[in-house]
Amino acid sequence: MKSKPSHPLKSFFKIFLIVLVLVLAGLLYAVYVFLPERIAEGIAAKAKTRLAIHWTPREDGFAYQDVQFSTADGVSLSGWWIAPPKRRQPLGTVVLSHGVFHNREQVLSRAEFLVRAGYQVLLFDHRGEGLSGESPVSGGVLEAGDYLAAVNYLKANHPLVKPLAFLGFSLGAISAIRAAPLCPELDAVIADSPLSNVRAYVARRGLSGRLADLPGFFDRCLSDYDRLTGLTLKASDLDLVPIVRHLEDKPILYITGEADDLARSPEVRALFNETTSHHRSLVYIPAAGHEQTYSAYPQIYEQAVKSFLTDVRNHFPEPSEEDLLKNIKKSPVTPQPTPGVMDKLKALIPHGK
């Protein structure tokens, strides 16, 4: 008895289903195996490529000392100590650090304006960067210990003139915020362009784009990165929100560029909103990208930082009625982008508690 010949349409659907399953399996492999491995390998490889330091404070007319100190986990850190002229009593001490895959030279101009303003400054290369010792990038988890090591170095080698402030840019800002609750000597934090979660870096500077929002994708990237570096990071370890919810006694100034495509202004604002500090401020720098918060409008940046540090030194005195009236006239209730040049020059918008 002859078997009934299969219908051509049935054969087509079978082939179509097989092909569809294979395509989906290939996509899943690419999204959850191949791409996370490439992202992890790319970050690990980039972290091993050091940027050389080409410019020192001496080129700008500042006397300085090369310094070295070690973290609690044994990583050697390298930095510069810059103090005002000896005839001038420092107004305070600022510990300063840079963004990921950079070195102290990135924030040298910030250090120099602080010294001109009367502060003594220690700026350093984070672990794994510049002239500091080997260590994998950890999104601020290990780097927070670099700030604590800097404070220990200062206490042992220099007069720790108060107030003591941490000023970090990007990864440095994340690290400074993380270190703040662990440092009893600290009086204030200045967080320039912090990312509330490192997931944003993977999405905006890696290969993933919107894939970073897929369930489990970021966890897979972290798992592969941990395998390559020996770390044990989890996504929850890299979230800054739980940290800023415990900053009650640490005044903090957030700085964000309105055109920042990495640490975006609405996300920095959301981090500000979650911050429980009794004294918090948020300053928008008009039209500034991620690495332009200082260079775009240095006068705005310097005035914001110096005013904040003055308030820290004076323990945040209550404003007079005259000052309150001035602020009401100058500041809109809600921060808005400022397209005009004159508007940009007026666009320092502080928000305080």
N, C-alpha and C positions, 0 to 999 in steps of 0.2 A: 504494500500500500504506500503510495507516494505521499510525502509530507506536503502540506499546503505551502506554497511559496509566500514568504513574508512580504508584506506590503511595503513599497518603497518609502512611503511616508514614515512608517514605524522605524525603518532603518535610519532614516535621516534624523529623527528625534533622538534615537540612541546615540548616534555619533555626536549630535549637538550637545547632549547632556554630558557625554564623556569629555568633549572639548571644554564645556563650561566649567566642569569640575576641575579640570587641569588648569584652566586659566585662573580660577579662584584660588586654587592651591598655590599657584605661582605668585599671585598677588599677595596672599597671606605670608608666603615665605619672604617676598621682597620687603613687605611692610614690617614684619615682626622678627625677621632674622637678618636678612642682608643689610637693609638700611640702618637699623640700630648698630650693627657691628661697624659699618663704615663711619657713622657719626662718632661712636666711641673711639675708634682708631684715629679719626681726624683730630679730635680734641686732645687725646693723649699725645699724638705726634706733635701738634702745634705747641703744647706745653713744654716740650723738650727743646724747642727752638728759641734760644735766648736773644733778646734785643740788646745790642751793645749800648753802653752809655757813652755818648759823644760830647755832652755838654755838662759842665759842673758849675757850682755857684761861683767859682773863681772867675769864669768868663764874664759873669755879670757884676763883678766887683765885690762879692761877698766872701769874707773869711769863713772857713768851715773846717770841720774835722771829719775824717773817715772813721766810722765806728763799726764794730762788730759785736754781736751778742747772740745768745743761743735761746731757743724756745724750750719749753718744758719737755718736749719730746725729742730734743737733741738736734734740731735743725739750726744751722748757723745762718744768721741774717746779717746783711750788710746795709749800711745807711750813711747819711750825712747829718751831722749836728751843726746847726747854724744858730748863733745867738746874736742879739743886738750888741752894739759897741759897749765895752765894759763901763763906760761912764753913764750908761743908761740902765736903770733897774727894769728887768723884763716885766711886762704886764701879765704874763701867764705863760703856759707851755702848751704847745700843740704838737700832737703826734699825727703824722700825715702819711697816707699811702695811696697807691695807684690802682688802675684797673687791670683786668686779666690780660695776660700775654704782653704786658708792658713792664716798665721799671720806674724807679723814682724820678727819672728825668721827665716823665709825663706830667708830674705835679710840681715840678721845680718852681714854676712861675707863681704858683699859689703859695709855696713856702716863702718865696722872696717878698711877696707883698705883706705877708704876716710878720716877717722880720722887720721890714720897714715900718710897720705899724707898732712895733715894740715887743713882739712875742718871740720867745725862743722856740725853735722848731727842730724836731727829729723826724726826718723823712727816710723811709727805708724801702728796700726791695722785699716784697712778699716772698715766702718760701717758693722755690722752684722758678723764680724770676730774677732777672738782673744778675747780680753777683752773689745772691744768697744760695744756700744749700739746696740739694735736690729734695723734691717733695711733689707729689701729684696735686694738681688743682682740685679743690674740693668744694668750690662754690661758697666759700666763706666759713665752712665748718672747722677746718684746721687753721685757716688763715686768721681766725679770731684770736688764736693763741699767739700770733705774731704781735698783735697789739699789746697783749699782756706781758710778753717778753720785753717789748720796748719800754713799758712802764717800769719793769724790774730793773732794766739797764739804767734808766734815768735815776731811779732812787739810789742806786749804788754808785753812780758816777757824776751826777750833776745835781745842783739844787733844784728840787721839784717845785718851781714857783707856781702857785695856784692863781687862777683856776687851771685845771688840766682838761684839755679838750681833745677828742679824736676827730680828725677830718679825713674822710675817705671818699675816693671817687670810684663809682661803679662797683667792682668787686671789693675795693677798699671800703666803700660805704657799707656794703653788706657785712663785711668783717668787723667794721667798727661797731655797728649796731649789735652784732652777735656778742662782741666782747664787752659791751657796756654793762650788762647786768652782773658780769663776773669781776668787775674792777671797782672796788670800793673807793679808790683814790679819784676816780673819774668824776668830773663836774658837768660835762656837756658833750654832745655828739653833733657833728655837722655831716650830714649824709647827702653827698652830691651824686645824683643819678643812680640810686639803688634800684636793683630789680627785686620785686617782691618775691619772685620765685625763679630759680634758674631754668625752669621749663621754657621761659620766654627766650633765653639765649639759644637753646636748642632749636626752637621754632624760627627765630629771626636771624640767626647767624650760622646755623647748621644747614643740613640738606633737607630737613623734614618739612618745614613750612607748617601747614595746617594739620599734617599728620601727627604733630606733637600732641594734639587734642584728642586723638583716638584713644579709647580705653586700653591701658596697658602698654602703650607705645613708649612713653617716657620711662616707665619702669623697666622696660626691656633695654633701653639705651643705658640706664644706670647700671643694670645688671652686667651688661657687656663692659662698661667702663670700670666697674668694680673688679671684674675678672682681669682686666689689663693692668690695673694699678694696685691691686691688693687692698683697696678701700672696701667699706661695707655701707655705702650710702643708700638711703631710701628716699623716696620722693618727699616724705614728710620732714626729713632732716633739712631740706633745702627751702622750706617755707618760712619767710620772715615774719608773717603775721603773728604766730604765737610768741615771738620774741618781743615785738613792739608792744604787745599787750602787757608786758611786764617792765615797762620803763618809767614807772610812776615818778621816781625821784631823779631821773636824768633828763634835763632839758635837751631838746633836739631841734635842729634846724634842717629841714629838707630843702634841697635845691633841685629843680627840674627844668630841662629845656623844653620849650613848647613844641619844637620840631624833632624831638628825640624819638627815633624809630625803634629803639631797643628798650630802654627804661622809660616807657611812655608816660606822659604827664598824668593822664587819668589814673594810671596804675600807681604812680607815686602818690597822687591825691588819696587814693583808696587806702594806701599804706598809712598815710598821715591820719586818715579818719579812724584807723584801728589803733593808733598810738595812744597810750594811756598817760603819757608824760604830763605833768602838771604845767609845763611850759613847752609848747610845741609851736613851730612856725613852718610855713611853706612859702617858698619864693619861686616864682616863674621867671625864667630868662627868655625874653622874646626871641622867636625864630632860631633858637639854638638847637643844634643836633646833639648827639650823645657826647661827643668829645669837644663840644663848643660852649659849654656852660660858662667857662671862664673867659675864653678868647673872644666870644661874640660881644659881650658887654662887660669888660673887666671892672669898670667903675660901679656898675650895678652889683656885681658879684662881691667886690671888695666891701662896698658899703653895707650889704646885707650881712656878711660875715662879721665885720668889725662891730656893727650895731648889736648883733646877737651876743658876741663875746663881751661887749661892754655891759649888756644886761646881765650876763652870767656873773661878771665881776661884781656888779652892784646888787646881786640877788633879786633881780627883776622887780625894781621899784614900781609902785603903782603909778600909772601915768596921770599927769595933771589934767584938769578939765580943758585947759588950752590945747594940750597934746591930743586929747580925744577928739576935739573939734577939728583939728588939723587932719587927723587920720580919716575922719568921716568925709571931709571934703576931697581927700586925695584918693581914697581906695573905693572901688566898686564893691558891691556886696558879693557878687559872683565873679571869679576870674574868667576873663574872656581873651581869646587871641587878640593881639594888637598889631594890625597890619601896617599902620602908618609909622614913619620913622620917629616923629615926635612922640607918638603914643608909646612906641617901644622904649624910648628913653625914660618914660614915666611909669613903665609897667612893672615895677617891683610891687608885687601884691602879697603882703604878708597875711597869714591867717594864724591867729593864736588862740590859745585857750585861756 
